[in-house]
Amino acid sequence: MSTVATRFRGRGSARELLGVAMPLIVSYASDTVMTFTDRLFLSRLSSDHMSAAMGGGMSSFTLSTFFVGLLSYATSMVAQRYGAQRTSFCSRITTQSLIVAVLAYPVMLALIPLGHAYFHWMGIGAGQLALQETYFDILMYGALISLLRGALTGFFSGVGRTRLIMLASLTAMVLNVGLNYVLIFGKLGFPALGIRGAAFGTLIAGAAGLGVMVWAYLARGNRRAFAVGDSFVFDPRLMKELWRLGTPSGLDLSLNLVAFTTLITLFHACSPSVAAAATITFNWDSVSFIPLLGINVGVTSLVGRYAGAGDLPTAHRATMSGLWLACGYSLLFGIVFVSVPGVLVDVFQPSSANGLWPQTRETAIFMVRLISIYVLADAVSQVYSGALRGVGDTLVTMLLSVAVHWLLTGVAYVALRVLHWSPEASWVAVVVSLIVLALAYYARYRFGNWRSRALRLSQLDEPAPE
């Protein structure tokens, strides 16, 4: 009893981590509800609509992930300066992030034809293809919204004001659910826009969430505390640091998402029933996984803050607190996936008769059950990767992660396209690869040089902003 109580006391404790991570968990859960609801509503139209939203949404996000990952490193930079009481640098870093977000938008637009070519190359079925391209195009044209939100999220998570991120995400979620219901099905006098309505609702809701963050960032108290008024300048030194240490994070996220999207597309190209089963499985996988990102960013923020202050024991304690919380959370979800997979799968049963549903259901139940095996591996991966990013150990972490993700995609390709294994057997190979990734992250934290990196952060010497 005393050991459990101790975990919730003092600096670096589970209680302090929850104070930072819980709003982020709610925030990421809100984003999950948005995508989950989109696919749930669209499943009422057809399995092709549901799978198109999955494929198009993942592809649009994948093409933005280099910049999303790059911008996410601002969390570590801001947390390090905040811990070292160099608060004026926090807003300067945010300005560099905003510059990157604006410059990234034309690149995103230029990538739209690449997305279309990819769908055709992967052999997406004709019924799903047109819907997927429509959904993908609309999200890509609105990509600036998510990029700007990412830039401001780095600031608020770095200084520990994660409740503001939660408020922005909840605002977006409530609007998204309501707008998508109205626009997809044509309620309240609006035309039924189907999958276009889902995309438009998502963008409008995202813009509202961005508005909340802009309002808070420019509020008088925040401007005074972080010298925001003097921060809107290009800073070559900070921009160089953001690109140098953030690029591995961007490559990590983007290359992994390319691998993951390819993995999803491989299953989608098998048959309509396997595509629907994979979509259902990844929907429930995201429900369990996405909130872990809140713990990941919380660990990054606290470890970066205490490393910047030179307090290595507390930085390590924050990591262990994150591990304890993440594993406990994942264990609960694992029990649910093992116990009632059929109930979870049946949520996505089409409202009209579908001759493919019995096979879809059987495959999906098998795949959902296997999530319970790697859900703890996800917890370990997110905690240790967050701690390593907090001290700037991004390059080796990126190499480990990318190697394992492309390995599992390659294994799935060989299993499905060369050896012609069943989707179930291929899914087992994916699960094994994710467990290997968790072990690799643990080894890097246990035997790597994160402590020496943290000491260098505490000795950071830089001139004050002019």
Secondary structure, DSSP 8 states (H G I E B T S, - for coil): -HHHHHHTSSTTSHHHHHHHHHHHHHHHHHHHHHHHHHHHHHHTT-HHHHHHHHHHHHHHHHHHHHHHHHHHTHHHHHHHHHHTT-THHHHHHHHHHHHHHHHHHHHHHHTHHHHHHHHHHTT--HHHHHHHHHHHHHHHHTHHHHHHHHHHHHHHHHTT-HHHHHHHHHHHHHHHHHHHHHHHHT-TT----THHHHHHHHHHHHHHHHHHHHHHHTSHHHHHHHTGGG--S--HHHHHHHHHHHHHHHHHHHHHHHHHHHHHHHHHTT-HHHHHHHHHHHHHHHHHHHHHHHHHHHHHHHHHHHHHTT-HHHHHHHHHHHHHHHHHHHHHHHHHHHH-HHHHHHTT--SS--TTHHHHHHHHHHHHHHHHHHHHHHHHHHHHHHHHHHTT--HHHHHHHHHHHHHHHHHHHIIIIIS---HHHHHHHHHHHHHHHHHHHHHHHHHS-HHHHHHHHHT-------
